[in-house]
Amino acid sequence: MRAHPELTDAVKVIVDRIDASIPAGYTDPVDMFIAGGIAMHYHCGTRYTEDIDASFSKRLLLDFESLRVSYVRSGERESFLYLDPNYNTSFALLHEDHEEDAVEWTGLGNEARRVKARVFSPRDLAVSKIARLRTPAE
């Protein structure tokens, strides 16, 4: 993992808030599958977007307004991170094993909560981008 610590901290806050929104009596784990720019950053440590593209193993009712976190990027630039309410897996080409191949985001506190953050594998990120390829005439 090469993610910047300040980004990891912001992701952790969002995942903690999602976990806190789950009713107390619900004990089954919920996998959160992170795709897009945040997953690319996790693997490469490169530039990233300000939204988290994620799907879940269970249906959740989320308050997306509460899932926006302000933080300071490296270089002391103020920024924010939010869970994208429009992301869903039907918009992208996905490898059939993308959930099984997702890797746990270690160091994020998954062991202490019901929501387990997992990141698309590099192969599955590449496959998800194939649908975006177009010829110059398009």
N, CA, C and O atoms as CSV, one atom per row, in Angstrom:
chain,resi,resn,atom,element,x,y,z
A,1,MET,N,N,0.843,-1.176,0.000
A,1,MET,CA,C,0.000,0.000,0.000
A,1,MET,C,C,0.886,1.236,0.000
A,1,MET,O,O,1.856,1.317,0.753
A,2,ARG,N,N,0.543,2.197,-0.853
A,2,ARG,CA,C,1.326,3.419,-0.966
A,2,ARG,C,C,0.488,4.674,-0.716
A,2,ARG,O,O,0.944,5.784,-0.993
A,3,ALA,N,N,-0.700,4.516,-0.207
A,3,ALA,CA,C,-1.607,5.653,-0.027
A,3,ALA,C,C,-1.023,6.663,0.945
A,3,ALA,O,O,-0.366,6.299,1.921
A,4,HIS,N,N,-1.268,7.914,0.672
A,4,HIS,CA,C,-0.829,8.984,1.563
A,4,HIS,C,C,-1.548,8.867,2.897
A,4,HIS,O,O,-2.737,8.553,2.926
A,5,PRO,N,N,-0.854,9.112,4.000
A,5,PRO,CA,C,-1.476,8.958,5.329
A,5,PRO,C,C,-2.686,9.861,5.537
A,5,PRO,O,O,-3.652,9.455,6.183
A,6,GLU,N,N,-2.650,11.072,5.005
A,6,GLU,CA,C,-3.791,11.975,5.205
A,6,GLU,C,C,-5.024,11.476,4.458
A,6,GLU,O,O,-6.147,11.650,4.933
A,7,LEU,N,N,-4.826,10.860,3.298
A,7,LEU,CA,C,-5.951,10.279,2.565
A,7,LEU,C,C,-6.476,9.059,3.312
A,7,LEU,O,O,-7.687,8.885,3.450
A,8,THR,N,N,-5.577,8.225,3.787
A,8,THR,CA,C,-5.989,7.047,4.556
A,8,THR,C,C,-6.814,7.461,5.768
A,8,THR,O,O,-7.823,6.824,6.074
A,9,ASP,N,N,-6.402,8.513,6.457
A,9,ASP,CA,C,-7.155,8.993,7.620
A,9,ASP,C,C,-8.556,9.456,7.220
A,9,ASP,O,O,-9.521,9.188,7.935
A,10,ALA,N,N,-8.677,10.153,6.077
A,10,ALA,CA,C,-9.992,10.630,5.611
A,10,ALA,C,C,-10.882,9.445,5.219
A,10,ALA,O,O,-12.073,9.443,5.530
A,11,VAL,N,N,-10.324,8.453,4.548
A,11,VAL,CA,C,-11.090,7.257,4.190
A,11,VAL,C,C,-11.553,6.556,5.463
A,11,VAL,O,O,-12.696,6.107,5.545
A,12,LYS,N,N,-10.677,6.460,6.446
A,12,LYS,CA,C,-11.022,5.804,7.713
A,12,LYS,C,C,-12.218,6.500,8.380
A,12,LYS,O,O,-13.115,5.830,8.892
A,13,VAL,N,N,-12.235,7.821,8.376
A,13,VAL,CA,C,-13.353,8.557,8.975
A,13,VAL,C,C,-14.654,8.202,8.265
A,13,VAL,O,O,-15.673,7.973,8.916
A,14,ILE,N,N,-14.626,8.155,6.936
A,14,ILE,CA,C,-15.842,7.834,6.181
A,14,ILE,C,C,-16.298,6.410,6.468
A,14,ILE,O,O,-17.486,6.176,6.689
A,15,VAL,N,N,-15.370,5.454,6.469
A,15,VAL,CA,C,-15.746,4.059,6.744
A,15,VAL,C,C,-16.267,3.925,8.170
A,15,VAL,O,O,-17.221,3.183,8.410
A,16,ASP,N,N,-15.659,4.627,9.114
A,16,ASP,CA,C,-16.158,4.607,10.501
A,16,ASP,C,C,-17.585,5.155,10.570
A,16,ASP,O,O,-18.419,4.615,11.295
A,17,ARG,N,N,-17.868,6.220,9.822
A,17,ARG,CA,C,-19.217,6.796,9.830
A,17,ARG,C,C,-20.234,5.839,9.203
A,17,ARG,O,O,-21.368,5.741,9.670
A,18,ILE,N,N,-19.830,5.142,8.157
A,18,ILE,CA,C,-20.720,4.147,7.549
A,18,ILE,C,C,-20.995,3.046,8.574
A,18,ILE,O,O,-22.139,2.633,8.761
A,19,ASP,N,N,-19.943,2.581,9.231
A,19,ASP,CA,C,-20.089,1.530,10.240
A,19,ASP,C,C,-21.021,1.980,11.364
A,19,ASP,O,O,-21.858,1.203,11.823
A,20,ALA,N,N,-20.882,3.216,11.802
A,20,ALA,CA,C,-21.713,3.742,12.891
A,20,ALA,C,C,-23.181,3.869,12.486
A,20,ALA,O,O,-24.062,3.895,13.346
A,21,SER,N,N,-23.445,3.948,11.189
A,21,SER,CA,C,-24.830,4.096,10.722
A,21,SER,C,C,-25.586,2.770,10.682
A,21,SER,O,O,-26.805,2.762,10.514
A,22,ILE,N,N,-24.880,1.654,10.834
A,22,ILE,CA,C,-25.510,0.338,10.802
A,22,ILE,C,C,-26.159,0.071,12.158
A,22,ILE,O,O,-25.521,0.266,13.192
A,23,PRO,N,N,-27.408,-0.368,12.172
A,23,PRO,CA,C,-28.094,-0.625,13.454
A,23,PRO,C,C,-27.293,-1.568,14.353
A,23,PRO,O,O,-26.654,-2.506,13.875
A,24,ALA,N,N,-27.338,-1.307,15.646
A,24,ALA,CA,C,-26.535,-2.029,16.634
A,24,ALA,C,C,-26.758,-3.539,16.607
A,24,ALA,O,O,-25.804,-4.290,16.816
A,25,GLY,N,N,-27.963,-4.006,16.361
A,25,GLY,CA,C,-28.245,-5.431,16.385
A,25,GLY,C,C,-27.746,-6.189,15.169
A,25,GLY,O,O,-27.753,-7.420,15.165
A,26,TYR,N,N,-27.314,-5.480,14.144
A,26,TYR,CA,C,-26.849,-6.115,12.912
A,26,TYR,C,C,-25.396,-6.523,13.091
A,26,TYR,O,O,-24.538,-5.667,13.306
A,27,THR,N,N,-25.109,-7.804,13.007
A,27,THR,CA,C,-23.753,-8.271,13.295
A,27,THR,C,C,-23.003,-8.798,12.081
A,27,THR,O,O,-21.789,-8.983,12.157
A,28,ASP,N,N,-23.683,-9.047,10.959
A,28,ASP,CA,C,-23.000,-9.577,9.785
A,28,ASP,C,C,-22.002,-8.560,9.239
A,28,ASP,O,O,-22.284,-7.362,9.232
A,29,PRO,N,N,-20.833,-9.026,8.779
A,29,PRO,CA,C,-19.877,-8.094,8.172
A,29,PRO,C,C,-20.412,-7.555,6.843
A,29,PRO,O,O,-21.184,-8.221,6.155
A,30,VAL,N,N,-19.996,-6.362,6.505
A,30,VAL,CA,C,-20.352,-5.722,5.240
A,30,VAL,C,C,-19.048,-5.382,4.527
A,30,VAL,O,O,-18.229,-4.629,5.053
A,31,ASP,N,N,-18.855,-5.930,3.342
A,31,ASP,CA,C,-17.671,-5.595,2.556
A,31,ASP,C,C,-17.944,-4.344,1.740
A,31,ASP,O,O,-18.982,-4.224,1.090
A,32,MET,N,N,-17.003,-3.418,1.783
A,32,MET,CA,C,-17.049,-2.183,1.000
A,32,MET,C,C,-15.954,-2.314,-0.055
A,32,MET,O,O,-14.769,-2.343,0.275
A,33,PHE,N,N,-16.354,-2.393,-1.330
A,33,PHE,CA,C,-15.411,-2.596,-2.422
A,33,PHE,C,C,-15.090,-1.253,-3.067
A,33,PHE,O,O,-15.947,-0.654,-3.715
A,34,ILE,N,N,-13.860,-0.779,-2.893
A,34,ILE,CA,C,-13.448,0.534,-3.372
A,34,ILE,C,C,-12.797,0.408,-4.740
A,34,ILE,O,O,-11.878,-0.387,-4.938
A,35,ALA,N,N,-13.290,1.207,-5.681
A,35,ALA,CA,C,-12.787,1.218,-7.057
A,35,ALA,C,C,-12.270,2.625,-7.375
A,35,ALA,O,O,-12.087,3.448,-6.478
A,36,GLY,N,N,-12.041,2.883,-8.649
A,36,GLY,CA,C,-11.739,4.231,-9.125
A,36,GLY,C,C,-10.415,4.797,-8.652
A,36,GLY,O,O,-9.470,4.067,-8.353
A,37,GLY,N,N,-10.372,6.130,-8.593
A,37,GLY,CA,C,-9.143,6.845,-8.280
A,37,GLY,C,C,-8.584,6.557,-6.906
A,37,GLY,O,O,-7.366,6.546,-6.726
A,38,ILE,N,N,-9.448,6.323,-5.931
A,38,ILE,CA,C,-8.952,6.023,-4.582
A,38,ILE,C,C,-8.265,4.655,-4.579
A,38,ILE,O,O,-7.235,4.486,-3.927
A,39,ALA,N,N,-8.817,3.690,-5.290
A,39,ALA,CA,C,-8.179,2.372,-5.389
A,39,ALA,C,C,-6.851,2.472,-6.138
A,39,ALA,O,O,-5.871,1.831,-5.757
A,40,MET,N,N,-6.819,3.273,-7.200
A,40,MET,CA,C,-5.556,3.476,-7.930
A,40,MET,C,C,-4.513,4.073,-6.990
A,40,MET,O,O,-3.357,3.651,-6.985
A,41,HIS,N,N,-4.924,5.046,-6.206
A,41,HIS,CA,C,-3.992,5.670,-5.271
A,41,HIS,C,C,-3.508,4.667,-4.227
A,41,HIS,O,O,-2.333,4.677,-3.861
A,42,TYR,N,N,-4.386,3.817,-3.753
A,42,TYR,CA,C,-4.001,2.800,-2.768
A,42,TYR,C,C,-2.837,1.968,-3.305
A,42,TYR,O,O,-1.869,1.708,-2.592
A,43,HIS,N,N,-2.942,1.551,-4.573
A,43,HIS,CA,C,-1.923,0.682,-5.153
A,43,HIS,C,C,-0.674,1.429,-5.616
A,43,HIS,O,O,0.429,0.888,-5.545
A,44,CYS,N,N,-0.835,2.667,-6.090
A,44,CYS,CA,C,0.272,3.373,-6.745
A,44,CYS,C,C,0.786,4.586,-5.993
A,44,CYS,O,O,1.920,5.009,-6.219
A,45,GLY,N,N,-0.021,5.158,-5.102
A,45,GLY,CA,C,0.388,6.357,-4.402
A,45,GLY,C,C,0.393,7.596,-5.272
A,45,GLY,O,O,1.042,8.587,-4.940
A,46,THR,N,N,-0.322,7.549,-6.379
A,46,THR,CA,C,-0.350,8.671,-7.327
A,46,THR,C,C,-1.562,9.556,-7.071
A,46,THR,O,O,-2.292,9.375,-6.096
A,47,ARG,N,N,-1.755,10.493,-7.947
A,47,ARG,CA,C,-2.880,11.424,-7.908
A,47,ARG,C,C,-4.178,10.662,-7.678
A,47,ARG,O,O,-4.323,9.509,-8.083
A,48,TYR,N,N,-5.114,11.333,-7.022
A,48,TYR,CA,C,-6.402,10.690,-6.759
A,48,TYR,C,C,-7.525,11.703,-6.824
A,48,TYR,O,O,-7.301,12.912,-6.768
A,49,THR,N,N,-8.722,11.194,-6.940
A,49,THR,CA,C,-9.906,12.041,-7.013
A,49,THR,C,C,-10.399,12.351,-5.605
A,49,THR,O,O,-9.851,11.853,-4.622
A,50,GLU,N,N,-11.424,13.166,-5.517
A,50,GLU,CA,C,-11.964,13.531,-4.213
A,50,GLU,C,C,-13.218,12.738,-3.864
A,50,GLU,O,O,-13.892,13.034,-2.877
A,51,ASP,N,N,-13.528,11.729,-4.676
A,51,ASP,CA,C,-14.693,10.900,-4.377
A,51,ASP,C,C,-14.271,9.452,-4.228
A,51,ASP,O,O,-13.292,9.001,-4.823
A,52,ILE,N,N,-15.033,8.737,-3.421
A,52,ILE,CA,C,-14.814,7.301,-3.255
A,52,ILE,C,C,-15.895,6.586,-4.059
A,52,ILE,O,O,-17.088,6.734,-3.795
A,53,ASP,N,N,-15.451,5.808,-5.048
A,53,ASP,CA,C,-16.366,4.943,-5.794
A,53,ASP,C,C,-16.384,3.611,-5.065
A,53,ASP,O,O,-15.360,2.933,-4.983
A,54,ALA,N,N,-17.537,3.232,-4.535
A,54,ALA,CA,C,-17.589,2.001,-3.752
A,54,ALA,C,C,-18.944,1.313,-3.904
A,54,ALA,O,O,-19.982,1.955,-4.067
A,55,SER,N,N,-18.892,-0.001,-3.845
A,55,SER,CA,C,-20.108,-0.812,-3.774
A,55,SER,C,C,-20.016,-1.624,-2.481
A,55,SER,O,O,-18.957,-1.704,-1.858
A,56,PHE,N,N,-21.127,-2.215,-2.097
A,56,PHE,CA,C,-21.194,-2.916,-0.809
A,56,PHE,C,C,-21.776,-4.309,-1.002
A,56,PHE,O,O,-22.552,-4.547,-1.927
A,57,SER,N,N,-21.391,-5.229,-0.117
A,57,SER,CA,C,-21.896,-6.602,-0.179
A,57,SER,C,C,-23.322,-6.708,0.342
A,57,SER,O,O,-24.005,-7.698,0.078
A,58,LYS,N,N,-23.776,-5.705,1.076
A,58,LYS,CA,C,-25.151,-5.650,1.606
A,58,LYS,C,C,-25.749,-4.305,1.242
A,58,LYS,O,O,-25.030,-3.337,0.998
A,59,ARG,N,N,-27.074,-4.255,1.209
A,59,ARG,CA,C,-27.749,-2.979,0.967
A,59,ARG,C,C,-27.690,-2.139,2.232
A,59,ARG,O,O,-27.967,-2.617,3.332
A,60,LEU,N,N,-27.323,-0.875,2.050
A,60,LEU,CA,C,-27.236,0.051,3.176
A,60,LEU,C,C,-28.012,1.316,2.844
A,60,LEU,O,O,-28.050,1.749,1.693
A,61,LEU,N,N,-28.616,1.893,3.842
A,61,LEU,CA,C,-29.257,3.196,3.697
A,61,LEU,C,C,-28.287,4.203,4.297
A,61,LEU,O,O,-28.083,4.235,5.511
A,62,LEU,N,N,-27.685,5.033,3.428
A,62,LEU,CA,C,-26.631,5.932,3.869
A,62,LEU,C,C,-27.045,7.390,3.748
A,62,LEU,O,O,-27.773,7.776,2.833
A,63,ASP,N,N,-26.573,8.178,4.676
A,63,ASP,CA,C,-26.742,9.627,4.631
A,63,ASP,C,C,-25.471,10.187,3.995
A,63,ASP,O,O,-24.470,10.404,4.678
A,64,PHE,N,N,-25.518,10.419,2.692
A,64,PHE,CA,C,-24.321,10.820,1.961
A,64,PHE,C,C,-23.791,12.179,2.398
A,64,PHE,O,O,-22.596,12.444,2.264
A,65,GLU,N,N,-24.652,13.039,2.914
A,65,GLU,CA,C,-24.192,14.343,3.403
A,65,GLU,C,C,-23.218,14.181,4.568
A,65,GLU,O,O,-22.291,14.977,4.719
A,66,SER,N,N,-23.425,13.160,5.385
A,66,SER,CA,C,-22.539,12.951,6.533
A,66,SER,C,C,-21.247,12.237,6.131
A,66,SER,O,O,-20.342,12.077,6.950
A,67,LEU,N,N,-21.164,11.811,4.874
A,67,LEU,CA,C,-19.998,11.062,4.403
A,67,LEU,C,C,-19.083,11.941,3.558
A,67,LEU,O,O,-18.556,11.512,2.531
A,68,ARG,N,N,-18.909,13.162,4.004
A,68,ARG,CA,C,-18.010,14.133,3.384
A,68,ARG,C,C,-17.043,14.596,4.475
A,68,ARG,O,O,-17.465,15.051,5.538
A,69,VAL,N,N,-15.750,14.475,4.201
A,69,VAL,CA,C,-14.730,14.764,5.191
A,69,VAL,C,C,-13.747,15.799,4.645
A,69,VAL,O,O,-13.208,15.642,3.549
A,70,SER,N,N,-13.525,16.845,5.416
A,70,SER,CA,C,-12.487,17.824,5.082
A,70,SER,C,C,-11.174,17.342,5.677
A,70,SER,O,O,-11.146,16.783,6.774
A,71,TYR,N,N,-10.087,17.562,4.944
A,71,TYR,CA,C,-8.763,17.197,5.443
A,71,TYR,C,C,-7.725,18.035,4.709
A,71,TYR,O,O,-8.057,18.763,3.773
A,72,VAL,N,N,-6.496,17.934,5.122
A,72,VAL,CA,C,-5.416,18.678,4.491
A,72,VAL,C,C,-4.534,17.697,3.733
A,72,VAL,O,O,-3.952,16.784,4.319
A,73,ARG,N,N,-4.444,17.901,2.410
A,73,ARG,CA,C,-3.573,17.074,1.578
A,73,ARG,C,C,-2.120,17.405,1.864
A,73,ARG,O,O,-1.807,18.436,2.461
A,74,SER,N,N,-1.233,16.511,1.428
A,74,SER,CA,C,0.190,16.833,1.566
A,74,SER,C,C,0.434,18.143,0.820
A,74,SER,O,O,-0.169,18.386,-0.225
A,75,GLY,N,N,1.294,18.964,1.343
A,75,GLY,CA,C,1.498,20.280,0.767
A,75,GLY,C,C,0.593,21.321,1.399
A,75,GLY,O,O,0.561,22.473,0.966
A,76,GLU,N,N,-0.144,20.913,2.428
A,76,GLU,CA,C,-1.009,21.800,3.211
A,76,GLU,C,C,-2.152,22.426,2.418
A,76,GLU,O,O,-2.594,23.527,2.747
A,77,ARG,N,N,-2.637,21.748,1.386
A,77,ARG,CA,C,-3.787,22.225,0.620
A,77,ARG,C,C,-5.051,21.612,1.204
A,77,ARG,O,O,-5.157,20.392,1.326
A,78,GLU,N,N,-6.010,22.463,1.565
A,78,GLU,CA,C,-7.272,21.955,2.097
A,78,GLU,C,C,-8.045,21.246,0.991
A,78,GLU,O,O,-8.068,21.692,-0.157
A,79,SER,N,N,-8.672,20.143,1.356
A,79,SER,CA,C,-9.421,19.352,0.391
A,79,SER,C,C,-10.571,18.663,1.113
A,79,SER,O,O,-10.806,18.894,2.299
A,80,PHE,N,N,-11.283,17.814,0.379
A,80,PHE,CA,C,-12.362,17.035,0.963
A,80,PHE,C,C,-12.444,15.703,0.246
A,80,PHE,O,O,-11.921,15.539,-0.857
A,81,LEU,N,N,-13.101,14.761,0.881
A,81,LEU,CA,C,-13.318,13.434,0.322
A,81,LEU,C,C,-14.760,13.060,0.625
A,81,LEU,O,O,-15.255,13.335,1.717
A,82,TYR,N,N,-15.437,12.436,-0.332
A,82,TYR,CA,C,-16.827,12.040,-0.118
A,82,TYR,C,C,-17.121,10.719,-0.809
A,82,TYR,O,O,-16.439,10.336,-1.760
A,83,LEU,N,N,-18.145,10.028,-0.321
A,83,LEU,CA,C,-18.622,8.800,-0.944
A,83,LEU,C,C,-19.554,9.190,-2.077
A,83,LEU,O,O,-20.554,9.872,-1.851
A,84,ASP,N,N,-19.238,8.767,-3.288
A,84,ASP,CA,C,-20.021,9.128,-4.466
A,84,ASP,C,C,-21.366,8.398,-4.440
A,84,ASP,O,O,-21.395,7.170,-4.524
A,85,PRO,N,N,-22.483,9.130,-4.324
A,85,PRO,CA,C,-23.800,8.473,-4.264
A,85,PRO,C,C,-24.256,7.920,-5.612
A,85,PRO,O,O,-25.217,7.153,-5.674
A,86,ASN,N,N,-23.571,8.305,-6.694
A,86,ASN,CA,C,-23.977,7.870,-8.036
A,86,ASN,C,C,-23.232,6.645,-8.538
A,86,ASN,O,O,-23.615,6.077,-9.561
A,87,TYR,N,N,-22.196,6.227,-7.858
A,87,TYR,CA,C,-21.425,5.072,-8.324
A,87,TYR,C,C,-22.229,3.795,-8.135
A,87,TYR,O,O,-22.844,3.577,-7.092
A,88,ASN,N,N,-22.211,2.967,-9.150
A,88,ASN,CA,C,-22.726,1.603,-9.000
A,88,ASN,C,C,-22.025,0.719,-10.004
A,88,ASN,O,O,-21.514,1.201,-11.015
A,89,THR,N,N,-21.999,-0.556,-9.734
A,89,THR,CA,C,-21.219,-1.484,-10.544
A,89,THR,C,C,-21.829,-1.771,-11.908
A,89,THR,O,O,-21.171,-2.384,-12.750
A,90,SER,N,N,-23.051,-1.354,-12.150
A,90,SER,CA,C,-23.647,-1.617,-13.463
A,90,SER,C,C,-23.129,-0.663,-14.534
A,90,SER,O,O,-23.382,-0.885,-15.718
A,91,PHE,N,N,-22.405,0.400,-14.149
A,91,PHE,CA,C,-21.878,1.362,-15.109
A,91,PHE,C,C,-20.554,0.939,-15.723
A,91,PHE,O,O,-20.144,1.503,-16.737
A,92,ALA,N,N,-19.883,-0.029,-15.143
A,92,ALA,CA,C,-18.549,-0.392,-15.606
A,92,ALA,C,C,-18.488,-1.866,-15.982
A,92,ALA,O,O,-19.270,-2.688,-15.504
A,93,LEU,N,N,-17.542,-2.168,-16.845
A,93,LEU,CA,C,-17.232,-3.551,-17.146
A,93,LEU,C,C,-16.444,-4.085,-15.957
A,93,LEU,O,O,-15.440,-3.489,-15.564
A,94,LEU,N,N,-16.880,-5.191,-15.383
A,94,LEU,CA,C,-16.203,-5.733,-14.208
A,94,LEU,C,C,-15.827,-7.192,-14.431
A,94,LEU,O,O,-16.589,-7.960,-15.018
A,95,HIS,N,N,-14.663,-7.553,-13.961
A,95,HIS,CA,C,-14.258,-8.949,-13.996
A,95,HIS,C,C,-15.162,-9.718,-13.045
A,95,HIS,O,O,-15.532,-9.206,-11.988
A,96,GLU,N,N,-15.516,-10.928,-13.408
A,96,GLU,CA,C,-16.473,-11.695,-12.598
A,96,GLU,C,C,-15.982,-11.983,-11.181
A,96,GLU,O,O,-16.793,-12.236,-10.289
A,97,ASP,N,N,-14.678,-11.950,-10.962
A,97,ASP,CA,C,-14.123,-12.235,-9.639
A,97,ASP,C,C,-13.669,-10.970,-8.904
A,97,ASP,O,O,-12.847,-11.051,-7.991
A,98,HIS,N,N,-14.198,-9.799,-9.293
A,98,HIS,CA,C,-13.675,-8.555,-8.706
A,98,HIS,C,C,-13.865,-8.487,-7.188
A,98,HIS,O,O,-13.023,-7.912,-6.498
A,99,GLU,N,N,-14.927,-9.046,-6.662
A,99,GLU,CA,C,-15.126,-9.003,-5.212
A,99,GLU,C,C,-14.178,-9.975,-4.501
A,99,GLU,O,O,-13.601,-9.626,-3.471
A,100,GLU,N,N,-14.013,-11.172,-5.031
A,100,GLU,CA,C,-13.119,-12.154,-4.415
A,100,GLU,C,C,-11.663,-11.703,-4.475
A,100,GLU,O,O,-10.876,-12.015,-3.582
A,101,ASP,N,N,-11.302,-10.963,-5.537
A,101,ASP,CA,C,-9.919,-10.529,-5.733
A,101,ASP,C,C,-9.584,-9.222,-5.020
A,101,ASP,O,O,-8.417,-8.835,-4.962
A,102,ALA,N,N,-10.580,-8.543,-4.485
A,102,ALA,CA,C,-10.320,-7.281,-3.782
A,102,ALA,C,C,-9.451,-7.547,-2.553
A,102,ALA,O,O,-9.607,-8.562,-1.874
A,103,VAL,N,N,-8.539,-6.620,-2.284
A,103,VAL,CA,C,-7.621,-6.781,-1.159
A,103,VAL,C,C,-8.061,-5.897,0.004
A,103,VAL,O,O,-8.593,-4.806,-0.202
A,104,GLU,N,N,-7.839,-6.370,1.215
A,104,GLU,CA,C,-8.202,-5.589,2.387
A,104,GLU,C,C,-7.307,-4.352,2.478
A,104,GLU,O,O,-6.098,-4.434,2.262
A,105,TRP,N,N,-7.912,-3.210,2.799
A,105,TRP,CA,C,-7.137,-1.987,3.040
A,105,TRP,C,C,-6.616,-2.096,4.466
A,105,TRP,O,O,-7.302,-1.728,5.420
A,106,THR,N,N,-5.406,-2.603,4.600
A,106,THR,CA,C,-4.820,-2.815,5.925
A,106,THR,C,C,-4.478,-1.472,6.563
A,106,THR,O,O,-4.200,-0.491,5.873
A,107,GLY,N,N,-4.503,-1.450,7.877
A,107,GLY,CA,C,-4.187,-0.241,8.614
A,107,GLY,C,C,-5.337,0.739,8.694
A,107,GLY,O,O,-5.154,1.878,9.124
A,108,LEU,N,N,-6.512,0.314,8.288
A,108,LEU,CA,C,-7.673,1.204,8.264
A,108,LEU,C,C,-8.627,0.917,9.428
A,108,LEU,O,O,-9.624,1.619,9.596
A,109,GLY,N,N,-8.335,-0.092,10.218
A,109,GLY,CA,C,-9.185,-0.414,11.359
A,109,GLY,C,C,-10.302,-1.385,11.039
A,109,GLY,O,O,-11.292,-1.440,11.767
A,110,ASN,N,N,-10.170,-2.154,9.968
A,110,ASN,CA,C,-11.214,-3.108,9.592
A,110,ASN,C,C,-11.537,-4.101,10.701
A,110,ASN,O,O,-12.679,-4.541,10.832
A,111,GLU,N,N,-10.536,-4.452,11.495
A,111,GLU,CA,C,-10.748,-5.455,12.537
A,111,GLU,C,C,-11.673,-4.967,13.639
A,111,GLU,O,O,-12.200,-5.777,14.401
A,112,ALA,N,N,-11.883,-3.658,13.740
A,112,ALA,CA,C,-12.687,-3.097,14.823
A,112,ALA,C,C,-14.102,-2.715,14.405
A,112,ALA,O,O,-14.838,-2.122,15.194
A,113,ARG,N,N,-14.493,-3.046,13.178
A,113,ARG,CA,C,-15.829,-2.641,12.733
A,113,ARG,C,C,-16.465,-3.712,11.860
A,113,ARG,O,O,-15.806,-4.654,11.420
A,114,ARG,N,N,-17.763,-3.545,11.619
A,114,ARG,CA,C,-18.491,-4.481,10.746
A,114,ARG,C,C,-18.215,-4.202,9.276
A,114,ARG,O,O,-18.235,-5.126,8.464
A,115,VAL,N,N,-17.957,-2.948,8.916
A,115,VAL,CA,C,-17.659,-2.599,7.525
A,115,VAL,C,C,-16.176,-2.848,7.274
A,115,VAL,O,O,-15.317,-2.297,7.963
A,116,LYS,N,N,-15.892,-3.675,6.289
A,116,LYS,CA,C,-14.522,-4.043,5.942
A,116,LYS,C,C,-14.173,-3.424,4.593
A,116,LYS,O,O,-14.710,-3.827,3.561
A,117,ALA,N,N,-13.271,-2.443,4.603
A,117,ALA,CA,C,-12.863,-1.771,3.363
A,117,ALA,C,C,-11.922,-2.668,2.579
A,117,ALA,O,O,-10.903,-3.136,3.087
A,118,ARG,N,N,-12.295,-2.894,1.324
A,118,ARG,CA,C,-11.494,-3.714,0.417
A,118,ARG,C,C,-11.299,-2.915,-0.869
A,118,ARG,O,O,-12.169,-2.132,-1.251
A,119,VAL,N,N,-10.180,-3.107,-1.527
A,119,VAL,CA,C,-9.817,-2.323,-2.702
A,119,VAL,C,C,-9.722,-3.247,-3.908
A,119,VAL,O,O,-9.153,-4.335,-3.827
A,120,PHE,N,N,-10.289,-2.799,-5.032
A,120,PHE,CA,C,-10.182,-3.574,-6.272
A,120,PHE,C,C,-8.709,-3.901,-6.538
A,120,PHE,O,O,-7.823,-3.095,-6.250
A,121,SER,N,N,-8.463,-5.078,-7.083
A,121,SER,CA,C,-7.109,-5.466,-7.467
A,121,SER,C,C,-6.690,-4.646,-8.693
A,121,SER,O,O,-7.550,-4.114,-9.395
A,122,PRO,N,N,-5.389,-4.537,-8.960
A,122,PRO,CA,C,-4.955,-3.805,-10.158
A,122,PRO,C,C,-5.583,-4.347,-11.451
A,122,PRO,O,O,-5.955,-3.574,-12.334
A,123,ARG,N,N,-5.697,-5.670,-11.555
A,123,ARG,CA,C,-6.318,-6.242,-12.754
A,123,ARG,C,C,-7.764,-5.783,-12.882
A,123,ARG,O,O,-8.201,-5.413,-13.972
A,124,ASP,N,N,-8.501,-5.804,-11.797
A,124,ASP,CA,C,-9.908,-5.431,-11.854
A,124,ASP,C,C,-10.087,-3.938,-12.099
A,124,ASP,O,O,-11.063,-3.529,-12.727
A,125,LEU,N,N,-9.163,-3.125,-11.614
A,125,LEU,CA,C,-9.206,-1.695,-11.946
A,125,LEU,C,C,-9.000,-1.495,-13.445
A,125,LEU,O,O,-9.695,-0.694,-14.071
A,126,ALA,N,N,-8.043,-2.225,-14.017
A,126,ALA,CA,C,-7.790,-2.112,-15.457
A,126,ALA,C,C,-9.012,-2.550,-16.262
A,126,ALA,O,O,-9.397,-1.882,-17.222
A,127,VAL,N,N,-9.614,-3.655,-15.877
A,127,VAL,CA,C,-10.798,-4.139,-16.590
A,127,VAL,C,C,-11.930,-3.114,-16.490
A,127,VAL,O,O,-12.659,-2.904,-17.460
A,128,SER,N,N,-12.081,-2.476,-15.328
A,128,SER,CA,C,-13.167,-1.512,-15.160
A,128,SER,C,C,-12.984,-0.279,-16.040
A,128,SER,O,O,-13.953,0.426,-16.322
A,129,LYS,N,N,-11.756,-0.013,-16.475
A,129,LYS,CA,C,-11.496,1.152,-17.324
A,129,LYS,C,C,-11.647,0.846,-18.817
A,129,LYS,O,O,-11.730,1.769,-19.627
A,130,ILE,N,N,-11.682,-0.416,-19.183
A,130,ILE,CA,C,-11.756,-0.793,-20.598
A,130,ILE,C,C,-13.002,-0.230,-21.259
A,130,ILE,O,O,-12.937,0.196,-22.412
A,131,ALA,N,N,-14.125,-0.215,-20.573
A,131,ALA,CA,C,-15.372,0.273,-21.155
A,131,ALA,C,C,-15.290,1.740,-21.535
A,131,ALA,O,O,-16.099,2.208,-22.336
A,132,ARG,N,N,-14.345,2.472,-20.989
A,132,ARG,CA,C,-14.202,3.890,-21.304
A,132,ARG,C,C,-13.451,4.141,-22.603
A,132,ARG,O,O,-13.490,5.250,-23.135
A,133,LEU,N,N,-12.764,3.117,-23.122
A,133,LEU,CA,C,-11.986,3.297,-24.340
A,133,LEU,C,C,-12.899,3.546,-25.529
A,133,LEU,O,O,-13.891,2.846,-25.734
A,134,ARG,N,N,-12.543,4.556,-26.305
A,134,ARG,CA,C,-13.316,4.887,-27.507
A,134,ARG,C,C,-12.356,5.267,-28.616
A,134,ARG,O,O,-11.213,5.639,-28.350
A,135,THR,N,N,-12.809,5.177,-29.853
A,135,THR,CA,C,-11.995,5.648,-30.963
A,135,THR,C,C,-12.080,7.174,-31.007
A,135,THR,O,O,-13.040,7.742,-30.487
A,136,PRO,N,N,-11.101,7.852,-31.615
A,136,PRO,CA,C,-11.118,9.327,-31.655
A,136,PRO,C,C,-12.365,9.907,-32.307
A,136,PRO,O,O,-12.745,11.034,-31.991
A,137,ALA,N,N,-13.009,9.178,-33.200
A,137,ALA,CA,C,-14.204,9.683,-33.892
A,137,ALA,C,C,-15.434,9.699,-32.980
A,137,ALA,O,O,-16.422,10.366,-33.287
A,138,GLU,N,N,-15.381,8.976,-31.872
A,138,GLU,CA,C,-16.548,8.900,-30.988
A,138,GLU,C,C,-16.577,10.032,-30.076
A,138,GLU,O,O,-17.488,10.139,-29.255
